[in-house]
Amino acid sequence: MVVLSQPALDHYPLIKTCKPATTFFTGVPAIDLSSPEAASSMVKACEEFGFFKVVNHGVPLEFMSELESEAIKFFNLSQSEKNRAGPPNPFGYGNKRIGPNGDVGWVEYLLLKTNPEITSDKSIFIFQKNPEIFRSAIENYVSAVKKMAFKIMELVADGLGIEDRNVFSRMLSDEKSDSCFRLNHYPPCPELQALSGRNLVGFGEHTDPQIISVLRSNNTSGFQICLKDGAWVSVPPDHSSFFINVGDSFQVLTNGRFKSLKHRVLAEAGKARISMIYFGGPPLCEKMAPLACLVGEGEESLYKEFTWWEYKKSAYKSRLADNRLGFFEKSTAD
């Protein structure tokens, strides 16, 4: 991605924030995956924030650093070389455009399958330089993160008091799980210094449609979450830990007890941000509806039953900031 002149930034969304983007929120729950309190702490965090940080997660640090190194090598290729791995369909390389419906951001990315393997028709161009090293780095990282995600799902089930502790993890571990993996690169934007308190949007506000998202980034800030009161806060970067986002599907499965996390990324003036996200999704044919054991006595299901494929199709037609779940909520007349 080339550095653009200030007038060219008019083609990207700009926002004015109440607080400086470098003012960090100190209330992010940090959960030790080895702690006996992990299960209850996760449920509390999902209810309060739809978000938490995981430490002592068991994913080797070398897997994280090796993949970051290989990702930087790819994004440092010439634009013409990177373009050979695109346009995304939706897998492959994308630049500036986010989805098919007009959203743009100060970002370039790679979107890859994770089930059953990461190959696609764009793979020969994605892995054109040192293919074995880059592919191996992704496979090692994704495999380790999947195991961690399955464990988190089981602990959350325990914390909710669900007898079948595999009820969530089974959807992610299924051989037909519709999960994916994304590498995002947000180049530095020196022109930001002349924007007079405005911020350049790297990735606009949205929720993730899947069950959970597992995020890891380098030590560059820019990631923000929206709290219950509507306030946007910046999350302190931590390159050795993982951040877990509740997705739309998890909100449905818990009948709204967990809220999917609205989040965004703002560009930085002097340092690139690299993030890697595993999106844990169910099989396409999976029927999504609140679990009966999580609908209290006298309560009603807040959502109509739908398949993950139906929701995915609907989400693909929407803009980033749209309330995609609105189409699947039950009205009082239902």
N, C-alpha and C positions, 0 to 999 in steps of 0.2 A: 504494500500500500504506500503510495507516494505521499509526501507531506504537502498539504494544500495551502494556498494563500488564504488570508483571512476572508476576503470576499467569497471564496469557494466554500467556506464553512457555512454559508447561508443555506446550503443544500442539506445540511444536517440539523437534527433537532437540538435546540439550545434551551436550557431551563435555568431559572434563577432560584437558588436554594436559600433558605432562611439561615442556615448555619453553614460555615465553611465545610467543604467536602472532606477536609482533613481533621475535623472534630469527630473523634471516634466515640461510638456507643460502648459503654463498659458493661452492659447488662446481658451480653450474649451468654447463655448457659453453656458451660464447658463440662462435658460428661466423660468420665473415665470409663472406657468400655470394660475394664476389668473389675469395676466396683460392684459390690452387691446391691448398691442403690441405683445402678444404671437404669434398670427397667422403669422404676417409678419416676426417676428424674427425666427420662425421655418423654413419658406421657405428659408430665407437667409442662415440659418445654414445648411439646407439640400443641398443647392446649393454649398456652400463653402466647407463644411466638410463631408456631409453625416452623421452628428453626432451632438448631443447636449445633454446637461444635463438639467433635469427638476427638479425644486424646487417648493415648495408649491403645491405639487401634489395631496394631499388629501388621500394618502394611509397611514393608521395608522401605526405608527412606531412599535407598538407592533406586528403587523402581520409580519413585516420584521424580528424583533428580535426573535420571536417565531419560525419561520421557520428556521432561521439560527441555532438556538439551536438544533432543531430536526434533521437538516441535519448533524450537527457535531456528534450527537449521533449515527446516522447511519454509517457515515464514520469511526467512532471509533470502530465499531464492528470488530470482528476477520475477517480475509480475507475469511475464509471458510464460515462464516455466510453471508457475503456480496455476495460471489459468488453464493449463492442460488438464488439471485435475477437476475442472468445473465445466459448465455450471452445475450447481447441486441439483439432484433429481429425486429426492432431496439430499441424497448422500453425495459427498464430494466436497470440493472447495468452493466457498462463497466469499464475496467481498462487498461490503457496504450493505447490500440488500439482505434483509432478514425476512424470509418467507416470500410468498407470491403476491402479497396484497398491499404493497406500498411502504412497508416499514423499512427504514434505513438506520444505520448506526456507524460509528467510528470503530469498525471491527472487521476482521477477516477470520475465517474459520474453516475447520475440517469437520464434517459430520460423517460418522462411521457406524456401521452395524456392529452389534456385539454378539448376535446370536444367529446361527451357531458359530460364525467366525466373522472377522472384520473385513473380509474381502468384498469387493464390489467391482463393477465395470470401470470404476475410476482408480482402482488400486494400483495399476501399472504406472500411473502418473503420480499418485500420491507417494509411492515408495520408490520413485525413480532413482534417488540418490541413496546409496547404502540400504537397499530394501530390507535385507535380513535384519539389520540393526534397528531400524525404525519400527518394522513390524513386530519384532521381538519385544521392543520397549513397550509398545501399546498392549500387546497380548499379556505380558507379565503384569503390567499395571492394572488392566481391566479385570483380569482373573482375581487378583488380590482384593481389589475394591468390591467385586461382586460378593466374595466370601464375607467381607465386612458388612456389606449391605444386607445379606441374608441374616447375619447374626443380629443386626439392629432390628430388623423386622420381627425376629423371634422374641427379642427382648421387649419390644413394644407390645406384642401380643401378651406376653407375661404381665406387663404392667397394667394392661387393660383387663386382666383377669380372664382371658379367653382360654378355654380348655385346650383347644387345638392350636398350639403355639406356632405351627407352620402355616396358618391360614393366610398370612400375608407373604411370607417368604416363598411359599410354593408358587405364587404367581410370577415371581422374579426368576426363580430357579427352573421353571418349566422350560423344556427344550424349545417350545414355541413362544417363549417370552418375547415381546416386542420392545426390547430395550435398545438403547443406542448410546453412543459416546461422542462427545464434542470437544474439540480443542479450539479455544478462542484466543485470538491475538488482538490486543488493543494497542496500536502503536502510540508512542508519545506524540503530543500535539503542542509544540512550542507556541503556536498562535493563541493558545488559551490565555496566556498572560495579558493579552490585549482585549479580552472579552468583558472587562469591567464587572466582575462578580457573577457572570453567567457561566454555566457549565455545559460542556459538549457531551451529548448522550452517546455512550459507546453501544449500549444495548438497552432499549426502552423498557419501561415498567411492564411487568407481566407476571403471571403465575405459570408454573410448569404443569402440563396436563397429566403427566404420569403419576405413579404412586409416590416415589421419592426421587430426589436428585442428590447426588453426592458430589460436592464441589471441592476442588483443591486448586490453589493458585500460587503464584510466586509471591514475593513480599511487596507487591505493589498494591496500593489501595485503589478505591474506586467502586467497590461493591457496596450497595446500599439496600436496606430492607425497610419495609413499611410497617410501623407498629400499629396496634389496635386503634390508637387515637388518630391515625392518619399521618403521623409524623414520619418523615424519612430520616434515617440515621445511617452513618457510615460504619461498616464493620471493620475492625482492625484486622489487617492481613496476618496470616499465620501459615507459612509455607509447609510446616511439618504436621499440620492437623487437617481434618476434613470438616466441612460444613454440610449439614443435612437439611434439605428443604422439604417440607410437606407439599405434595402436589395435589392437583384437583381431584384425582382418583382416590387419594387417601382421605380427602375431605368427605367424599361420597361414602366410602366404606365405613367411616366412623359416624355417619349421619350428622356431619357438621361439628362434631366434637373437636376434631382437629381442623384448622383453617389453612388452606393452601397459602403459601407465602408470596406476597407481592414483592418483587425485587427488581433492581436495575443496576446498570454499571455506568459510571461516568468516566470519561477519558481523563488521563493525567497529562500534565504539560511536559514533564521531563523524563518519564520512565515508562517503558512498555509493561503491560500486564498480560500475563499468560495464565489462562485458566483451563482446567480440564474437568469435564462434568460427565458422570455416568447417570443416565436417566433410566431408572428402573420401571419398566412398564409390564403389564400383563399380556397374555396371549391375545391376539386380535378377537378371538371368539369369546373371550371371558365376559360373563355378564357382570356388570357393575351395578351394585345396589348396596344400601346400608346392611351390614351384618345384623341378623336378627338379634343376636346377643348384645348388640350395642344400641338397640332401640328400646328405650325404657318402657316400663309398664305405663300405659296411657298415652304414650308418645306415638307420633306418626312418622313414617319415613318422609324425609324432606325431598327425596329425589325419585324420579321415575327410573325404572330399570332400563339399562341400555348396554350395548356391548362396547368394548374398548374401541373396536373398529368404527362404530357409529360416532363415538365421541371424537376420535382422531380425525375423521372426515369433517366433522363440524368445526373442530379447532383449526383445521388447515384452511378453512374459508374465512377465518376471522383475522382481525388486526391484533397486534401484541397486547394492547391494553384492554381489549374487550373482556367482558365477563362471560366467558365461554360456558360456565355452568348454568347460566340463567335459562338456557333453552331446556335444561333437564331438571329444573326445580319444579316440584309440585305446587300448583296454585291452590288456594283455598277451595276452589270449585272442583278440584280433581277428586 
